Amino acid sequence: MTIRFRNRMTLTLFIIAISCLMLGTFITLYQFLSGNMVLPDVYTKYLSENILLKYNPVWVFAGIFLMLLYSCVTTIIIFHSFEKTQAPDIVFFLLFIVACLADTSRLLVPVFRLSGTYSLFLLKLGNIHLFARLLAPLALMGNTVMSTDDFRQSTDRNVIILIIIALFFSEIIPLNTAVILPNFCISYGYVKAIRAFCFITCAFSTICLFRMNKKNEYKQIMTLGFILLCIGYTLIFYCYNITAFITGTLLLGSGTYIYLNEVHKHYLWVD
């Protein structure tokens, strides 16, 4: 992938992200002020009643809009910071942002009152949610495993492969549109297997990044930023209380800043 094409892709992604943020804000406010918004009956069994951990739809909305804002800010930072840098890491990070944007489609469930409709649109939204859930850890893995010199010439192909894998499993994994989870996500099957997959993928990526930095005698602060980023994203994805929102915001923001800043320093040193 050429730098010129990547820059165009980054700018396009920013335009899409800012458009989604503006459109999502307008529709949400319009539906809320007109009294047409109906919150879905979410599955709250086994959730804590503690005030700091209790389910509150306000924090679900806050988490979704935070993800939209995060996508806008991160893409414009990447565009300006890596405009002249051939960094395969950034291509996979942009793929991660695509997953973040796809995840925000959860907003459509309450806004368009889709809960309990059993419609094809709701089913496809569930596929998109699952696609985002699978693509995010795969993209983060690409940042560490597929950005080395051995894979540098195959970046485009590897990106397509990761997208196809996430699409394939998001279509074959069963969904239950009758159940809406606390984060406005459609309930899906093999929950424990998917969570294990995400955890193992992120853990494996962290180990690979740690070993690569150790081999090249780089500081491990990049690894720390990557860990914070992974934890922060997970908390925002499952965000439905104030504790998850505040903690996730701090970890996602600080982790992204540390990781991208260290990647930028690395390529400045290499260049």
VODODO-547316 format. One record per residue (C-alpha): x, y, z; residue in three letters. Coordinates in steps of 0.1 Angstrom, whole numbers, padded with zeros to 4 digits. Layout:
BEGIN
+-------+-------+-------+-----+
|     X |     Y |     Z |   r |
+-------+-------+-------+-----+
|     X |     Y |     Z | Ala |
...
+-------+-------+-------+-----+
This chain:
BEGIN
+-------+-------+-------+-----+
|     X |     Y |     Z |   r |
+-------+-------+-------+-----+
|  0000 |  0000 |  0000 | Met |
|  0014 |  0034 | -0010 | Thr |
|  0016 |  0063 |  0013 | Ile |
| -0006 |  0083 | -0010 | Arg |
| -0034 |  0057 | -0010 | Phe |
| -0031 |  0052 |  0027 | Arg |
| -0035 |  0090 |  0033 | Asn |
| -0065 |  0091 |  0011 | Arg |
| -0080 |  0061 |  0030 | Met |
| -0073 |  0079 |  0063 | Thr |
| -0089 |  0111 |  0051 | Leu |
| -0119 |  0092 |  0038 | Thr |
| -0123 |  0073 |  0071 | Leu |
| -0122 |  0107 |  0090 | Phe |
| -0150 |  0120 |  0068 | Ile |
| -0170 |  0089 |  0074 | Ile |
| -0164 |  0091 |  0111 | Ala |
| -0173 |  0128 |  0115 | Ile |
| -0204 |  0123 |  0093 | Ser |
| -0215 |  0094 |  0116 | Cys |
| -0209 |  0115 |  0147 | Leu |
| -0229 |  0144 |  0133 | Met |
| -0257 |  0122 |  0120 | Leu |
| -0259 |  0101 |  0151 | Gly |
| -0260 |  0132 |  0173 | Thr |
| -0288 |  0148 |  0152 | Phe |
| -0310 |  0116 |  0150 | Ile |
| -0305 |  0108 |  0187 | Thr |
| -0314 |  0143 |  0198 | Leu |
| -0343 |  0145 |  0174 | Tyr |
| -0358 |  0111 |  0186 | Gln |
| -0352 |  0120 |  0222 | Phe |
| -0367 |  0155 |  0221 | Leu |
| -0397 |  0143 |  0200 | Ser |
| -0404 |  0115 |  0225 | Gly |
| -0400 |  0088 |  0198 | Asn |
| -0370 |  0070 |  0214 | Met |
| -0378 |  0038 |  0231 | Val |
| -0351 |  0021 |  0252 | Leu |
| -0348 | -0016 |  0245 | Pro |
| -0356 | -0041 |  0273 | Asp |
| -0321 | -0053 |  0278 | Val |
| -0309 | -0086 |  0295 | Tyr |
| -0299 | -0074 |  0330 | Thr |
| -0298 | -0107 |  0348 | Lys |
| -0268 | -0111 |  0371 | Tyr |
| -0258 | -0074 |  0369 | Leu |
| -0247 | -0056 |  0400 | Ser |
| -0270 | -0032 |  0419 | Glu |
| -0240 | -0012 |  0432 | Asn |
| -0244 |  0025 |  0422 | Ile |
| -0210 |  0025 |  0405 | Leu |
| -0216 | -0008 |  0386 | Leu |
| -0254 | -0005 |  0381 | Lys |
| -0268 | -0006 |  0346 | Tyr |
| -0277 |  0029 |  0332 | Asn |
| -0285 |  0034 |  0295 | Pro |
| -0270 |  0069 |  0297 | Val |
| -0235 |  0054 |  0300 | Trp |
| -0242 |  0031 |  0270 | Val |
| -0250 |  0061 |  0249 | Phe |
| -0219 |  0079 |  0263 | Ala |
| -0197 |  0049 |  0254 | Gly |
| -0210 |  0048 |  0218 | Ile |
| -0206 |  0085 |  0212 | Phe |
| -0171 |  0083 |  0228 | Leu |
| -0162 |  0057 |  0203 | Met |
| -0174 |  0079 |  0174 | Leu |
| -0154 |  0109 |  0188 | Leu |
| -0124 |  0086 |  0193 | Tyr |
| -0126 |  0075 |  0157 | Ser |
| -0127 |  0111 |  0144 | Cys |
| -0098 |  0124 |  0166 | Val |
| -0076 |  0094 |  0161 | Thr |
| -0079 |  0094 |  0123 | Thr |
| -0070 |  0131 |  0120 | Ile |
| -0040 |  0126 |  0143 | Ile |
| -0028 |  0097 |  0122 | Ile |
| -0033 |  0117 |  0090 | Phe |
| -0011 |  0145 |  0102 | His |
|  0015 |  0125 |  0122 | Ser |
|  0021 |  0097 |  0096 | Phe |
|  0014 |  0116 |  0064 | Glu |
|  0049 |  0110 |  0050 | Lys |
|  0057 |  0078 |  0068 | Thr |
|  0055 |  0043 |  0054 | Gln |
|  0042 |  0026 |  0085 | Ala |
|  0024 | -0007 |  0080 | Pro |
|  0014 | -0006 |  0117 | Asp |
| -0009 |  0024 |  0109 | Ile |
| -0028 |  0005 |  0082 | Val |
| -0038 | -0021 |  0108 | Phe |
| -0046 |  0006 |  0133 | Phe |
| -0069 |  0022 |  0107 | Leu |
| -0086 | -0012 |  0104 | Leu |
| -0091 | -0011 |  0142 | Phe |
| -0108 |  0022 |  0138 | Ile |
| -0131 |  0007 |  0112 | Val |
| -0140 | -0019 |  0138 | Ala |
| -0147 |  0009 |  0163 | Cys |
| -0170 |  0027 |  0138 | Leu |
| -0188 | -0006 |  0130 | Ala |
| -0194 | -0011 |  0167 | Asp |
| -0212 |  0022 |  0170 | Thr |
| -0240 |  0008 |  0149 | Ser |
| -0254 | -0003 |  0183 | Arg |
| -0269 |  0032 |  0185 | Leu |
| -0295 |  0023 |  0159 | Leu |
| -0312 | -0002 |  0181 | Val |
| -0327 |  0023 |  0205 | Pro |
| -0329 |  0052 |  0180 | Val |
| -0350 |  0033 |  0155 | Phe |
| -0369 |  0012 |  0182 | Arg |
| -0357 | -0021 |  0167 | Leu |
| -0359 | -0041 |  0200 | Ser |
| -0385 | -0068 |  0196 | Gly |
| -0391 | -0063 |  0159 | Thr |
| -0373 | -0095 |  0147 | Tyr |
| -0366 | -0077 |  0114 | Ser |
| -0339 | -0085 |  0088 | Leu |
| -0324 | -0051 |  0095 | Phe |
| -0320 | -0060 |  0132 | Leu |
| -0304 | -0093 |  0122 | Leu |
| -0279 | -0075 |  0099 | Lys |
| -0271 | -0051 |  0127 | Leu |
| -0263 | -0081 |  0149 | Gly |
| -0239 | -0093 |  0121 | Asn |
| -0222 | -0059 |  0121 | Ile |
| -0219 | -0059 |  0159 | His |
| -0203 | -0093 |  0158 | Leu |
| -0181 | -0083 |  0129 | Phe |
| -0167 | -0054 |  0149 | Ala |
| -0162 | -0076 |  0179 | Arg |
| -0141 | -0100 |  0159 | Leu |
| -0123 | -0075 |  0137 | Leu |
| -0110 | -0053 |  0166 | Ala |
| -0086 | -0079 |  0181 | Pro |
| -0076 | -0092 |  0147 | Leu |
| -0066 | -0057 |  0136 | Ala |
| -0047 | -0051 |  0169 | Leu |
| -0029 | -0084 |  0162 | Met |
| -0020 | -0071 |  0128 | Gly |
| -0004 | -0041 |  0145 | Asn |
|  0021 | -0063 |  0162 | Thr |
|  0024 | -0096 |  0143 | Val |
|  0019 | -0085 |  0107 | Met |
|  0038 | -0052 |  0107 | Ser |
|  0073 | -0068 |  0108 | Thr |
|  0097 | -0068 |  0078 | Asp |
|  0086 | -0103 |  0069 | Asp |
|  0050 | -0092 |  0063 | Phe |
|  0057 | -0056 |  0051 | Arg |
|  0051 | -0065 |  0014 | Gln |
|  0019 | -0083 |  0021 | Ser |
|  0001 | -0056 |  0041 | Thr |
| -0028 | -0052 |  0017 | Asp |
| -0034 | -0089 |  0014 | Arg |
| -0033 | -0094 |  0052 | Asn |
| -0058 | -0067 |  0058 | Val |
| -0082 | -0083 |  0033 | Ile |
| -0077 | -0117 |  0049 | Ile |
| -0085 | -0103 |  0084 | Leu |
| -0117 | -0086 |  0071 | Ile |
| -0128 | -0118 |  0054 | Ile |
| -0122 | -0139 |  0085 | Ile |
| -0143 | -0114 |  0106 | Ala |
| -0170 | -0113 |  0080 | Leu |
| -0172 | -0151 |  0076 | Phe |
| -0176 | -0158 |  0113 | Phe |
| -0200 | -0129 |  0119 | Ser |
| -0223 | -0145 |  0093 | Glu |
| -0222 | -0181 |  0106 | Ile |
| -0223 | -0175 |  0143 | Ile |
| -0260 | -0176 |  0154 | Pro |
| -0278 | -0145 |  0167 | Leu |
| -0307 | -0141 |  0190 | Asn |
| -0326 | -0109 |  0181 | Thr |
| -0351 | -0115 |  0209 | Ala |
| -0324 | -0106 |  0235 | Val |
| -0306 | -0072 |  0236 | Ile |
| -0275 | -0071 |  0258 | Leu |
| -0269 | -0042 |  0282 | Pro |
| -0246 | -0025 |  0257 | Asn |
| -0274 | -0025 |  0231 | Phe |
| -0257 | -0053 |  0212 | Cys |
| -0277 | -0082 |  0197 | Ile |
| -0271 | -0115 |  0217 | Ser |
| -0250 | -0140 |  0199 | Tyr |
| -0239 | -0176 |  0204 | Gly |
| -0205 | -0190 |  0215 | Tyr |
| -0200 | -0160 |  0239 | Val |
| -0174 | -0177 |  0260 | Lys |
| -0155 | -0189 |  0229 | Ala |
| -0155 | -0154 |  0214 | Ile |
| -0144 | -0138 |  0246 | Arg |
| -0116 | -0164 |  0249 | Ala |
| -0106 | -0157 |  0213 | Phe |
| -0104 | -0119 |  0219 | Cys |
| -0084 | -0124 |  0251 | Phe |
| -0060 | -0149 |  0236 | Ile |
| -0055 | -0127 |  0205 | Thr |
| -0047 | -0096 |  0225 | Cys |
| -0024 | -0115 |  0249 | Ala |
| -0006 | -0131 |  0220 | Phe |
| -0002 | -0097 |  0203 | Ser |
|  0011 | -0082 |  0235 | Thr |
|  0037 | -0110 |  0239 | Ile |
|  0048 | -0105 |  0203 | Cys |
|  0052 | -0068 |  0207 | Leu |
|  0071 | -0073 |  0240 | Phe |
|  0095 | -0097 |  0223 | Arg |
|  0100 | -0075 |  0193 | Met |
|  0108 | -0045 |  0214 | Asn |
|  0132 | -0065 |  0235 | Lys |
|  0149 | -0079 |  0204 | Lys |
|  0153 | -0044 |  0189 | Asn |
|  0163 | -0029 |  0223 | Glu |
|  0133 | -0005 |  0223 | Tyr |
|  0116 |  0007 |  0254 | Lys |
|  0086 | -0013 |  0265 | Gln |
|  0064 |  0018 |  0270 | Ile |
|  0049 |  0010 |  0236 | Met |
|  0038 | -0024 |  0250 | Thr |
|  0023 | -0007 |  0280 | Leu |
|  0003 |  0017 |  0257 | Gly |
| -0009 | -0013 |  0237 | Phe |
| -0021 | -0031 |  0269 | Ile |
| -0040 |  0000 |  0281 | Leu |
| -0055 |  0004 |  0246 | Leu |
| -0068 | -0031 |  0246 | Cys |
| -0083 | -0029 |  0281 | Ile |
| -0098 |  0005 |  0274 | Gly |
| -0115 | -0006 |  0242 | Tyr |
| -0130 | -0037 |  0259 | Thr |
| -0144 | -0016 |  0288 | Leu |
| -0160 |  0009 |  0263 | Ile |
| -0174 | -0019 |  0242 | Phe |
| -0191 | -0034 |  0273 | Tyr |
| -0198 |  0000 |  0289 | Cys |
| -0231 |  0003 |  0307 | Tyr |
| -0221 |  0019 |  0340 | Asn |
| -0202 |  0050 |  0351 | Ile |
| -0172 |  0030 |  0363 | Thr |
| -0166 |  0013 |  0330 | Ala |
| -0171 |  0046 |  0311 | Phe |
| -0146 |  0066 |  0331 | Ile |
| -0120 |  0038 |  0334 | Thr |
| -0124 |  0029 |  0297 | Gly |
| -0121 |  0065 |  0286 | Thr |
| -0089 |  0071 |  0305 | Leu |
| -0073 |  0038 |  0295 | Leu |
| -0083 |  0040 |  0258 | Leu |
| -0072 |  0076 |  0255 | Gly |
| -0039 |  0072 |  0273 | Ser |
| -0031 |  0039 |  0257 | Gly |
| -0037 |  0052 |  0222 | Thr |
| -0016 |  0083 |  0228 | Tyr |
|  0013 |  0063 |  0243 | Ile |
|  0012 |  0036 |  0215 | Tyr |
|  0009 |  0060 |  0185 | Leu |
|  0035 |  0084 |  0200 | Asn |
|  0060 |  0055 |  0204 | Glu |
|  0053 |  0043 |  0169 | Val |
|  0058 |  0078 |  0155 | His |
|  0091 |  0081 |  0174 | Lys |
|  0102 |  0047 |  0161 | His |
|  0097 |  0056 |  0124 | Tyr |
|  0113 |  0090 |  0129 | Leu |
|  0143 |  0072 |  0142 | Trp |
|  0143 |  0047 |  0114 | Val |
|  0138 |  0073 |  0087 | Asp |
+-------+-------+-------+-----+
